[in-house]
Amino acid sequence: MIIKVGSERFKVKKCKTFISQILGLMFSGKKNLLFEFKNERVINLHMFFVFFPIDIIFVNKELQVIKKVRAYPFQPFVRGVKSKYILELVNKNKINKEDKLKFS
């Protein structure tokens, strides 16, 4: 799946199952992930067994970026906000708060 935000495009793997959402990037190589939840909710994350830094982008149901966090390997806690989607991106990007996502 391709996601466009402003002038940037990202190829992402959608985490559809409960297990894929629990595992996320743990014990894996570098890849971009998209998590979609049935309803908006607060999701707190950790970086245990993730061996590279990522940008975590929290997105509301209107597809608007509401928070961006740079997370580092083995960081014990990343405070979330009420979100419908979470993007985990392996490379630094120019996404800003209030940007809109487009799926293609």
N, CA, C and O atoms as a printed pandas DataFrame, in Angstrom:
     atom_number atom_name residue_name chain_id  residue_number  x_coord  y_coord  z_coord
0              1         N          MET        A               1    0.853   -1.166    0.000
1              2        CA          MET        A               1    0.000    0.000    0.000
2              3         C          MET        A               1    0.906    1.237    0.000
3              4         O          MET        A               1    1.963    1.245    0.630
4              5         N          ILE        A               2    0.477    2.274   -0.711
5              6        CA          ILE        A               2    1.216    3.535   -0.767
6              7         C          ILE        A               2    0.417    4.595   -0.002
7              8         O          ILE        A               2   -0.797    4.719   -0.163
8              9         N          ILE        A               3    1.126    5.348    0.826
9             10        CA          ILE        A               3    0.518    6.464    1.551
10            11         C          ILE        A               3    1.228    7.732    1.110
11            12         O          ILE        A               3    2.455    7.778    1.020
12            13         N          LYS        A               4    0.437    8.756    0.840
13            14        CA          LYS        A               4    0.988   10.046    0.448
14            15         C          LYS        A               4    0.667   11.061    1.541
15            16         O          LYS        A               4   -0.467   11.162    2.010
16            17         N          VAL        A               5    1.698   11.809    1.932
17            18        CA          VAL        A               5    1.540   12.892    2.899
18            19         C          VAL        A               5    2.308   14.078    2.346
19            20         O          VAL        A               5    3.535   14.041    2.253
20            21         N          GLY        A               6    1.588   15.129    1.981
21            22        CA          GLY        A               6    2.243   16.274    1.352
22            23         C          GLY        A               6    2.926   15.819    0.075
23            24         O          GLY        A               6    2.292   15.207   -0.784
24            25         N          SER        A               7    4.213   16.113   -0.058
25            26        CA          SER        A               7    4.954   15.713   -1.262
26            27         C          SER        A               7    5.656   14.364   -1.086
27            28         O          SER        A               7    6.333   13.900   -2.003
28            29         N          GLU        A               8    5.504   13.742    0.063
29            30        CA          GLU        A               8    6.186   12.475    0.326
30            31         C          GLU        A               8    5.256   11.285    0.119
31            32         O          GLU        A               8    4.050   11.352    0.358
32            33         N          ARG        A               9    5.873   10.185   -0.338
33            34        CA          ARG        A               9    5.149    8.923   -0.526
34            35         C          ARG        A               9    5.893    7.836    0.231
35            36         O          ARG        A               9    7.124    7.820    0.275
36            37         N          PHE        A              10    5.130    6.929    0.823
37            38        CA          PHE        A              10    5.711    5.840    1.590
38            39         C          PHE        A              10    5.032    4.531    1.212
39            40         O          PHE        A              10    3.806    4.454    1.148
40            41         N          LYS        A              11    5.827    3.517    0.967
41            42        CA          LYS        A              11    5.300    2.172    0.810
42            43         C          LYS        A              11    5.201    1.582    2.211
43            44         O          LYS        A              11    6.191    1.549    2.943
44            45         N          VAL        A              12    4.010    1.116    2.587
45            46        CA          VAL        A              12    3.796    0.595    3.933
46            47         C          VAL        A              12    3.171   -0.784    3.886
47            48         O          VAL        A              12    2.461   -1.143    2.946
48            49         N          LYS        A              13    3.456   -1.542    4.924
49            50        CA          LYS        A              13    2.799   -2.835    5.124
50            51         C          LYS        A              13    1.712   -2.596    6.162
51            52         O          LYS        A              13    1.970   -2.034    7.226
52            53         N          LYS        A              14    0.511   -3.022    5.851
53            54        CA          LYS        A              14   -0.603   -2.843    6.776
54            55         C          LYS        A              14   -0.640   -4.010    7.751
55            56         O          LYS        A              14   -0.663   -5.171    7.341
56            57         N          CYS        A              15   -0.645   -3.702    9.028
57            58        CA          CYS        A              15   -0.748   -4.731   10.070
58            59         C          CYS        A              15   -2.232   -4.973   10.329
59            60         O          CYS        A              15   -2.905   -4.164   10.968
60            61         N          LYS        A              16   -2.725   -6.092    9.825
61            62        CA          LYS        A              16   -4.160   -6.369    9.858
62            63         C          LYS        A              16   -4.577   -7.237   11.045
63            64         O          LYS        A              16   -5.686   -7.102   11.561
64            65         N          THR        A              17   -3.689   -8.120   11.469
65            66        CA          THR        A              17   -4.064   -9.064   12.522
66            67         C          THR        A              17   -3.603   -8.567   13.887
67            68         O          THR        A              17   -2.710   -7.726   13.995
68            69         N          PHE        A              18   -4.224   -9.100   14.906
69            70        CA          PHE        A              18   -3.864   -8.756   16.273
70            71         C          PHE        A              18   -2.387   -9.077   16.533
71            72         O          PHE        A              18   -1.680   -8.279   17.149
72            73         N          ILE        A              19   -1.927  -10.221   16.076
73            74        CA          ILE        A              19   -0.535  -10.637   16.282
74            75         C          ILE        A              19    0.421   -9.683   15.560
75            76         O          ILE        A              19    1.434   -9.282   16.134
76            77         N          SER        A              20    0.119   -9.315   14.316
77            78        CA          SER        A              20    1.012   -8.399   13.592
78            79         C          SER        A              20    1.052   -7.031   14.270
79            80         O          SER        A              20    2.081   -6.357   14.235
80            81         N          GLN        A              21   -0.054   -6.614   14.885
81            82        CA          GLN        A              21   -0.074   -5.339   15.599
82            83         C          GLN        A              21    0.720   -5.431   16.897
83            84         O          GLN        A              21    1.385   -4.470   17.284
84            85         N          ILE        A              22    0.659   -6.557   17.561
85            86        CA          ILE        A              22    1.430   -6.741   18.802
86            87         C          ILE        A              22    2.929   -6.758   18.498
87            88         O          ILE        A              22    3.710   -6.128   19.210
88            89         N          LEU        A              23    3.332   -7.472   17.452
89            90        CA          LEU        A              23    4.750   -7.604   17.121
90            91         C          LEU        A              23    5.322   -6.336   16.487
91            92         O          LEU        A              23    6.459   -5.963   16.775
92            93         N          GLY        A              24    4.555   -5.679   15.639
93            94        CA          GLY        A              24    5.047   -4.464   14.992
94            95         C          GLY        A              24    6.407   -4.691   14.353
95            96         O          GLY        A              24    6.562   -5.584   13.520
96            97         N          LEU        A              25    7.384   -3.895   14.736
97            98        CA          LEU        A              25    8.730   -3.996   14.171
98            99         C          LEU        A              25    9.693   -4.817   15.035
99           100         O          LEU        A              25   10.883   -4.893   14.728
100          101         N          MET        A              26    9.195   -5.423   16.099
101          102        CA          MET        A              26   10.082   -6.229   16.948
102          103         C          MET        A              26   10.704   -7.361   16.143
103          104         O          MET        A              26   10.017   -8.052   15.391
104          105         N          PHE        A              27   11.992   -7.542   16.306
105          106        CA          PHE        A              27   12.752   -8.633   15.682
106          107         C          PHE        A              27   12.697   -8.614   14.156
107          108         O          PHE        A              27   12.904   -9.652   13.527
108          109         N          SER        A              28   12.427   -7.473   13.553
109          110        CA          SER        A              28   12.312   -7.433   12.096
110          111         C          SER        A              28   13.310   -6.448   11.499
111          112         O          SER        A              28   13.976   -5.698   12.212
112          113         N          GLY        A              29   13.393   -6.470   10.185
113          114        CA          GLY        A              29   14.216   -5.511    9.471
114          115         C          GLY        A              29   13.468   -4.211    9.288
115          116         O          GLY        A              29   12.340   -4.052    9.756
116          117         N          LYS        A              30   14.108   -3.287    8.604
117          118        CA          LYS        A              30   13.521   -1.971    8.392
118          119         C          LYS        A              30   12.398   -2.041    7.370
119          120         O          LYS        A              30   12.588   -2.496    6.242
120          121         N          LYS        A              31   11.226   -1.580    7.787
121          122        CA          LYS        A              31   10.062   -1.472    6.899
122          123         C          LYS        A              31    9.086   -0.497    7.529
123          124         O          LYS        A              31    9.112   -0.276    8.739
124          125         N          ASN        A              32    8.236    0.077    6.719
125          126        CA          ASN        A              32    7.213    1.004    7.183
126          127         C          ASN        A              32    5.934    0.232    7.470
127          128         O          ASN        A              32    5.532   -0.631    6.690
128          129         N          LEU        A              33    5.296    0.547    8.597
129          130        CA          LEU        A              33    4.069   -0.151    8.975
130          131         C          LEU        A              33    2.923    0.836    9.167
131          132         O          LEU        A              33    3.125    1.987    9.556
132          133         N          LEU        A              34    1.712    0.353    8.883
133          134        CA          LEU        A              34    0.486    1.100    9.154
134          135         C          LEU        A              34   -0.414    0.229   10.021
135          136         O          LEU        A              34   -0.712   -0.914    9.677
136          137         N          PHE        A              35   -0.841    0.785   11.145
137          138        CA          PHE        A              35   -1.795    0.120   12.024
138          139         C          PHE        A              35   -3.123    0.852   11.896
139          140         O          PHE        A              35   -3.172    2.080   11.975
140          141         N          GLU        A              36   -4.192    0.102   11.700
141          142        CA          GLU        A              36   -5.527    0.702   11.651
142          143         C          GLU        A              36   -6.372    0.035   12.720
143          144         O          GLU        A              36   -6.381   -1.190   12.840
144          145         N          PHE        A              37   -7.081    0.841   13.497
145          146        CA          PHE        A              37   -7.902    0.329   14.579
146          147         C          PHE        A              37   -9.373    0.588   14.270
147          148         O          PHE        A              37   -9.710    1.522   13.541
148          149         N          LYS        A              38  -10.239   -0.242   14.827
149          150        CA          LYS        A              38  -11.671   -0.133   14.562
150          151         C          LYS        A              38  -12.202    1.239   14.990
151          152         O          LYS        A              38  -12.977    1.867   14.268
152          153         N          ASN        A              39  -11.782    1.687   16.151
153          154        CA          ASN        A              39  -12.199    2.985   16.683
154          155         C          ASN        A              39  -10.971    3.771   17.121
155          156         O          ASN        A              39   -9.906    3.198   17.349
156          157         N          GLU        A              40  -11.124    5.066   17.237
157          158        CA          GLU        A              40  -10.033    5.865   17.791
158          159         C          GLU        A              40   -9.828    5.450   19.247
159          160         O          GLU        A              40  -10.784    5.252   19.996
160          161         N          ARG        A              41   -8.548    5.324   19.628
161          162        CA          ARG        A              41   -8.218    4.983   21.007
162          163         C          ARG        A              41   -6.769    5.352   21.286
163          164         O          ARG        A              41   -5.980    5.556   20.363
164          165         N          VAL        A              42   -6.433    5.434   22.548
165          166        CA          VAL        A              42   -5.067    5.745   22.943
166          167         C          VAL        A              42   -4.245    4.460   22.898
167          168         O          VAL        A              42   -4.593    3.463   23.530
168          169         N          ILE        A              43   -3.160    4.499   22.148
169          170        CA          ILE        A              43   -2.238    3.372   22.044
170          171         C          ILE        A              43   -0.866    3.865   22.494
171          172         O          ILE        A              43   -0.298    4.772   21.886
172          173         N          ASN        A              44   -0.337    3.269   23.558
173          174        CA          ASN        A              44    1.028    3.548   23.993
174          175         C          ASN        A              44    1.926    2.481   23.389
175          176         O          ASN        A              44    1.527    1.321   23.282
176          177         N          LEU        A              45    3.120    2.856   22.999
177          178        CA          LEU        A              45    4.031    1.939   22.313
178          179         C          LEU        A              45    5.339    1.811   23.079
179          180         O          LEU        A              45    5.628    2.589   23.988
180          181         N          HIS        A              46    6.116    0.822   22.693
181          182        CA          HIS        A              46    7.472    0.656   23.207
182          183         C          HIS        A              46    8.366    0.280   22.038
183          184         O          HIS        A              46    7.884   -0.029   20.949
184          185         N          MET        A              47    9.659    0.309   22.271
185          186        CA          MET        A              47   10.632   -0.007   21.219
186          187         C          MET        A              47   11.512   -1.205   21.605
187          188         O          MET        A              47   12.626   -1.347   21.101
188          189         N          PHE        A              48   11.012   -2.059   22.493
189          190        CA          PHE        A              48   11.775   -3.249   22.860
190          191         C          PHE        A              48   11.986   -4.126   21.632
191          192         O          PHE        A              48   11.042   -4.394   20.888
192          193         N          PHE        A              49   13.192   -4.563   21.422
193          194        CA          PHE        A              49   13.583   -5.445   20.329
194          195         C          PHE        A              49   13.355   -4.834   18.944
195          196         O          PHE        A              49   13.179   -5.551   17.960
196          197         N          VAL        A              50   13.360   -3.511   18.883
197          198        CA          VAL        A              50   13.404   -2.776   17.615
198          199         C          VAL        A              50   14.803   -2.157   17.583
199          200         O          VAL        A              50   15.172   -1.411   18.490
200          201         N          PHE        A              51   15.571   -2.461   16.552
201          202        CA          PHE        A              51   16.998   -2.165   16.556
202          203         C          PHE        A              51   17.390   -0.928   15.746
203          204         O          PHE        A              51   18.564   -0.764   15.414
204          205         N          PHE        A              52   16.444   -0.065   15.426
205          206        CA          PHE        A              52   16.707    1.137   14.638
206          207         C          PHE        A              52   15.681    2.204   15.025
207          208         O          PHE        A              52   14.577    1.865   15.451
208          209         N          PRO        A              53   16.026    3.484   14.885
209          210        CA          PRO        A              53   15.072    4.548   15.219
210          211         C          PRO        A              53   13.953    4.635   14.175
211          212         O          PRO        A              53   14.148    4.295   13.008
212          213         N          ILE        A              54   12.795    5.091   14.611
213          214        CA          ILE        A              54   11.652    5.272   13.706
214          215         C          ILE        A              54   10.915    6.561   14.075
215          216         O          ILE        A              54   11.060    7.088   15.178
216          217         N          ASP        A              55   10.130    7.046   13.128
217          218        CA          ASP        A              55    9.164    8.099   13.405
218          219         C          ASP        A              55    7.814    7.425   13.593
219          220         O          ASP        A              55    7.406    6.593   12.783
220          221         N          ILE        A              56    7.128    7.787   14.662
221          222        CA          ILE        A              56    5.784    7.274   14.929
222          223         C          ILE        A              56    4.817    8.423   14.698
223          224         O          ILE        A              56    4.920    9.480   15.320
224          225         N          ILE        A              57    3.875    8.192   13.788
225          226        CA          ILE        A              57    2.916    9.225   13.395
226          227         C          ILE        A              57    1.522    8.776   13.836
227          228         O          ILE        A              57    1.039    7.728   13.406
228          229         N          PHE        A              58    0.889    9.556   14.679
229          230        CA          PHE        A              58   -0.468    9.270   15.154
230          231         C          PHE        A              58   -1.443   10.072   14.299
231          232         O          PHE        A              58   -1.252   11.270   14.087
232          233         N          VAL        A              59   -2.492    9.407   13.808
233          234        CA          VAL        A              59   -3.422    9.997   12.834
234          235         C          VAL        A              59   -4.854    9.763   13.314
235          236         O          VAL        A              59   -5.195    8.662   13.745
236          237         N          ASN        A              60   -5.688   10.798   13.240
237          238        CA          ASN        A              60   -7.081   10.650   13.668
238          239         C          ASN        A              60   -7.970   10.081   12.555
239          240         O          ASN        A              60   -7.490    9.772   11.464
240          241         N          LYS        A              61   -9.250    9.949   12.840
241          242        CA          LYS        A              61  -10.167    9.345   11.858
242          243         C          LYS        A              61  -10.379   10.209   10.627
243          244         O          LYS        A              61  -10.846    9.711    9.602
244          245         N          GLU        A              62  -10.045   11.504   10.704
245          246        CA          GLU        A              62  -10.121   12.392    9.538
246          247         C          GLU        A              62   -8.835   12.349    8.713
247          248         O          GLU        A              62   -8.662   13.147    7.791
248          249         N          LEU        A              63   -7.934   11.423    9.038
249          250        CA          LEU        A              63   -6.649   11.227    8.360
250          251         C          LEU        A              63   -5.699   12.406    8.546
251          252         O          LEU        A              63   -4.849   12.669    7.695
252          253         N          GLN        A              64   -5.845   13.099    9.644
253          254        CA          GLN        A              64   -4.987   14.246    9.963
254          255         C          GLN        A              64   -3.959   13.837   11.019
255          256         O          GLN        A              64   -4.294   13.200   12.018
256          257         N          VAL        A              65   -2.700   14.217   10.779
257          258        CA          VAL        A              65   -1.626   13.932   11.730
258          259         C          VAL        A              65   -1.867   14.740   13.000
259          260         O          VAL        A              65   -2.046   15.957   12.944
260          261         N          ILE        A              66   -1.873   14.059   14.144
261          262        CA          ILE        A              66   -2.097   14.755   15.413
262          263         C          ILE        A              66   -0.877   14.732   16.328
263          264         O          ILE        A              66   -0.789   15.517   17.272
264          265         N          LYS        A              67    0.065   13.831   16.047
265          266        CA          LYS        A              67    1.287   13.788   16.852
266          267         C          LYS        A              67    2.363   13.036   16.085
267          268         O          LYS        A              67    2.076   12.079   15.367
268          269         N          LYS        A              68    3.606   13.480   16.244
269          270        CA          LYS        A              68    4.761   12.811   15.637
270          271         C          LYS        A              68    5.832   12.672   16.711
271          272         O          LYS        A              68    6.143   13.627   17.424
272          273         N          VAL        A              69    6.393   11.466   16.817
273          274        CA          VAL        A              69    7.413   11.190   17.829
274          275         C          VAL        A              69    8.577   10.462   17.172
275          276         O          VAL        A              69    8.359    9.539   16.387
276          277         N          ARG        A              70    9.798   10.857   17.475
277          278        CA          ARG        A              70   10.986   10.106   17.054
278          279         C          ARG        A              70   11.291    9.134   18.192
279          280         O          ARG        A              70   11.529    9.562   19.321
280          281         N          ALA        A              71   11.288    7.837   17.908
281          282        CA          ALA        A              71   11.525    6.808   18.918
282          283         C          ALA        A              71   12.831    6.082   18.607
283          284         O          ALA        A              71   13.213    5.932   17.447
284          285         N          TYR        A              72   13.499    5.642   19.649
285          286        CA          TYR        A              72   14.831    5.048   19.518
286          287         C          TYR        A              72   14.850    3.610   20.041
287          288         O          TYR        A              72   14.019    3.235   20.867
288          289         N          PRO        A              73   15.804    2.808   19.553
289          290        CA          PRO        A              73   15.866    1.398   19.967
290          291         C          PRO        A              73   15.788    1.233   21.485
291          292         O          PRO        A              73   16.455    1.936   22.245
292          293         N          PHE        A              74   14.960    0.290   21.892
293          294        CA          PHE        A              74   14.774   -0.116   23.284
294          295         C          PHE        A              74   14.218    0.990   24.179
295          296         O          PHE        A              74   14.329    0.913   25.403
296          297         N          GLN        A              75   13.625    2.012   23.578
297          298        CA          GLN        A              75   12.934    3.042   24.362
298          299         C          GLN        A              75   11.760    2.369   25.062
299          300         O          GLN        A              75   10.944    1.730   24.397
300          301         N          PRO        A              76   11.649    2.495   26.390
301          302        CA          PRO        A              76   10.641    1.719   27.106
302          303         C          PRO        A              76    9.201    2.198   26.942
303          304         O          PRO        A              76    8.271    1.417   27.146
304          305         N          PHE        A              77    8.994    3.477   26.575
305          306        CA          PHE        A              77    7.612    3.965   26.549
306          307         C          PHE        A              77    7.480    5.136   25.588
307          308         O          PHE        A              77    8.269    6.081   25.632
308          309         N          VAL        A              78    6.481    5.066   24.722
309          310        CA          VAL        A              78    6.118    6.174   23.848
310          311         C          VAL        A              78    4.643    6.459   24.114
311          312         O          VAL        A              78    3.775    5.638   23.821
312          313         N          ARG        A              79    4.377    7.636   24.675
313          314        CA          ARG        A              79    2.993    7.985   25.035
314          315         C          ARG        A              79    2.193    8.283   23.769
315          316         O          ARG        A              79    2.583    9.112   22.947
316          317         N          GLY        A              80    1.076    7.592   23.637
317          318        CA          GLY        A              80    0.211    7.787   22.494
318          319         C          GLY        A              80   -0.872    8.813   22.758
319          320         O          GLY        A              80   -1.000    9.345   23.861
320          321         N          VAL        A              81   -1.636    9.074   21.733
321          322        CA          VAL        A              81   -2.809    9.935   21.828
322          323         C          VAL        A              81   -3.954    9.210   21.125
323          324         O          VAL        A              81   -3.725    8.235   20.410
324          325         N          LYS        A              82   -5.159    9.673   21.321
325          326        CA          LYS        A              82   -6.322    9.036   20.721
326          327         C          LYS        A              82   -6.188    9.058   19.194
327          328         O          LYS        A              82   -6.208   10.124   18.577
328          329         N          SER        A              83   -6.052    7.876   18.597
329          330        CA          SER        A              83   -5.761    7.754   17.168
330          331         C          SER        A              83   -6.562    6.631   16.546
331          332         O          SER        A              83   -6.954    5.676   17.217
332          333         N          LYS        A              84   -6.798    6.762   15.257
333          334        CA          LYS        A              84   -7.410    5.683   14.456
334          335         C          LYS        A              84   -6.330    4.918   13.708
335          336         O          LYS        A              84   -6.470    3.722   13.453
336          337         N          TYR        A              85   -5.234    5.623   13.353
337          338        CA          TYR        A              85   -4.124    5.026   12.605
338          339         C          TYR        A              85   -2.810    5.385   13.280
339          340         O          TYR        A              85   -2.681    6.439   13.903
340          341         N          ILE        A              86   -1.848    4.498   13.147
341          342        CA          ILE        A              86   -0.473    4.789   13.559
342          343         C          ILE        A              86    0.434    4.350   12.417
343          344         O          ILE        A              86    0.344    3.225   11.925
344          345         N          LEU        A              87    1.305    5.258   12.011
345          346        CA          LEU        A              87    2.325    4.962   11.007
346          347         C          LEU        A              87    3.667    4.835   11.708
347          348         O          LEU        A              87    4.018    5.682   12.529
348          349         N          GLU        A              88    4.413    3.798   11.399
349          350        CA          GLU        A              88    5.778    3.657   11.874
350          351         C          GLU        A              88    6.679    3.721   10.651
351          352         O          GLU        A              88    6.638    2.836    9.797
352          353         N          LEU        A              89    7.487    4.761   10.567
353          354        CA          LEU        A              89    8.332    5.021    9.391
354          355         C          LEU        A              89    9.798    4.941    9.777
355          356         O          LEU        A              89   10.224    5.534   10.767
356          357         N          VAL        A              90   10.570    4.198    8.982
357          358        CA          VAL        A              90   11.971    3.948    9.332
358          359         C          VAL        A              90   12.908    5.099    9.000
359          360         O          VAL        A              90   13.979    5.196    9.599
360          361         N          ASN        A              91   12.553    5.958    8.086
361          362        CA          ASN        A              91   13.423    7.083    7.733
362          363         C          ASN        A              91   12.811    8.378    8.227
363          364         O          ASN        A              91   11.590    8.523    8.271
364          365         N          LYS        A              92   13.671    9.325    8.602
365          366        CA          LYS        A              92   13.153   10.638    8.989
366          367         C          LYS        A              92   12.362   11.212    7.829
367          368         O          LYS        A              92   12.679   10.960    6.667
368          369         N          ASN        A              93   11.363   11.961    8.136
369          370        CA          ASN        A              93   10.485   12.490    7.092
370          371         C          ASN        A              93   10.085   13.917    7.435
371          372         O          ASN        A              93   10.416   14.441    8.499
372          373         N          LYS        A              94    9.366   14.527    6.506
373          374        CA          LYS        A              94    8.948   15.921    6.674
374          375         C          LYS        A              94    7.468   16.036    7.021
375          376         O          LYS        A              94    6.846   17.065    6.757
376          377         N          ILE        A              95    6.912   15.004    7.599
377          378        CA          ILE        A              95    5.505   15.043    8.004
378          379         C          ILE        A              95    5.376   15.969    9.214
379          380         O          ILE        A              95    6.193   15.933   10.134
380          381         N          ASN        A              96    4.341   16.790    9.191
381          382        CA          ASN        A              96    4.090   17.737   10.282
382          383         C          ASN        A              96    2.697   17.541   10.840
383          384         O          ASN        A              96    1.820   16.969   10.192
384          385         N          LYS        A              97    2.511   18.027   12.057
385          386        CA          LYS        A              97    1.202   18.000   12.672
386          387         C          LYS        A              97    0.221   18.728   11.761
387          388         O          LYS        A              97    0.546   19.774   11.200
388          389         N          GLU        A              98   -0.962   18.181   11.618
389          390        CA          GLU        A              98   -2.061   18.687   10.803
390          391         C          GLU        A              98   -1.947   18.343    9.318
391          392         O          GLU        A              98   -2.850   18.671    8.549
392          393         N          ASP        A              99   -0.860   17.690    8.895
393          394        CA          ASP        A              99   -0.816   17.170    7.523
394          395         C          ASP        A              99   -1.904   16.111    7.354
395          396         O          ASP        A              99   -2.345   15.503    8.330
396          397         N          LYS        A             100   -2.328   15.898    6.125
397          398        CA          LYS        A             100   -3.361   14.894    5.838
398          399         C          LYS        A             100   -2.742   13.721    5.082
399          400         O          LYS        A             100   -1.873   13.904    4.230
400          401         N          LEU        A             101   -3.205   12.514    5.406
401          402        CA          LEU        A             101   -2.777   11.299    4.711
402          403         C          LEU        A             101   -3.729   10.997    3.577
403          404         O          LEU        A             101   -4.922   11.291    3.654
404          405         N          LYS        A             102   -3.187   10.403    2.514
405          406        CA          LYS        A             102   -3.980    9.903    1.400
406          407         C          LYS        A             102   -3.530    8.478    1.135
407          408         O          LYS        A             102   -2.332    8.215    1.027
408          409         N          PHE        A             103   -4.478    7.556    1.030
409          410        CA          PHE        A             103   -4.178    6.166    0.730
410          411         C          PHE        A             103   -4.334    5.916   -0.760
411          412         O          PHE        A             103   -5.235    6.464   -1.395
412          413         N          SER        A             104   -3.458    5.090   -1.318
413          414        CA          SER        A             104   -3.629    4.700   -2.729
414          415         C          SER        A             104   -3.239    3.251   -2.910
415          416         O          SER        A             104   -3.310    2.727   -4.022
